[in-house]
Amino acid sequence: MSQKLTDRQAIREWAEARGGNPVLMETPDGTSSRTILQLTFGQDALNAEGNEGPDRVDGFELVSWDDWFAALEENKLAIEVSDDPAGGNEAEFIFVPRD
């Protein structure tokens, strides 16, 4: 089973319980740019070799939760997570349209 999270506090609690941090990447999109959202899990990803600096992971920039939520809402997205207690603390999620 899965559940769709749209509430800021619920999303943040879910992510932080799994060691998640909010990250964004601005990418060119024709004559403008678009924002790509992601969550990164584990401090080791932030400290890995070749991560472009202390606040970057694979081109993504570590941002505040407020900035991340603003981008999530601007793109009319929610996250879908497993609510199966047998699944443990899996950090698996997908972005889905916000209804």
N, C-alpha and C positions, 0 to 999 in steps of 0.2 A: 504494500500500500504506500501511497505517497500523499503529501499534502502541499498545497500551494501557500507560500508565505508572502504576505504583502505588508504586514505590520513591521515598522522599523525595529522595534524592540525585539520582536520574535526572530527576525532575520539576524540581527546582531548577536543575540544570545545563542542561536543555533551555530553561527559561524565561530564565535569566540570559544564555545564549548569544544570546538574541534581545532583550535589554534589558528583560526582564519583571520586574515587581514584584507581590507578592501584595497583594490588596485584598479587603475584606469589607464587607458592608452588612447591618445588622440592620433588618428590616422587620416591621411588625405583621402578625400572622397569627392573627386571632380574638382570643382573650384572652391569647395569648403572642406571641412573636416568632420569626422564622426568620432564619437566616443565609444570605445569598446570597454565593457565592464568585465571584471573577473574577481574572484576571491583566490587568494593564495594561502596555502595551509602549511604551517610549520616554519619556525624561525630559520631552519636550515636553508630554505629556499631564498630567504632574504640575504643570507650570508654566503651563498654559493659562489664559487669562482666564476668570473665572466658575467656577473649580473648587472653590469653597467654602473655600479655604485651602491651605496648603502640603502638607497630607497627605490631601487629598480629591480624588477624580475622579468627577464625575457622581454624587455621593452616596456613593460607595465610600470607605472609609477605608484608607489605607496601613497594613498590619500586619506583624508579624514573620512569618517563614516558619513558626516553631513554631505560632503562632496559626492561620495559614492551613491548615497540615497537620492540626491538631486538628479544624478544621471539615470538611476534606475527608474525614477518616476517620470522623468522627461521622455524616456524611451518606452514608457507604459509597460514596464516589465515587472514580473514577480519571480521568485525562485520556487522550484518544486523540489522537495526533499523527501527522502524516505522517512516514514514514521513507524517503521518496523523496529520494535525494541530489540529483536534478535539480531539486527544489523549492527549493533554496537555504535561506535562513534564515527561511522563512515562520513567522509567529507564529500560525498557525491551529491551533486545538484545539477539542475539545468535551469536556464532562463526560459520563462514562458510568458505569453502575453498576459497582461493584467486585464481582468474583465471589468 
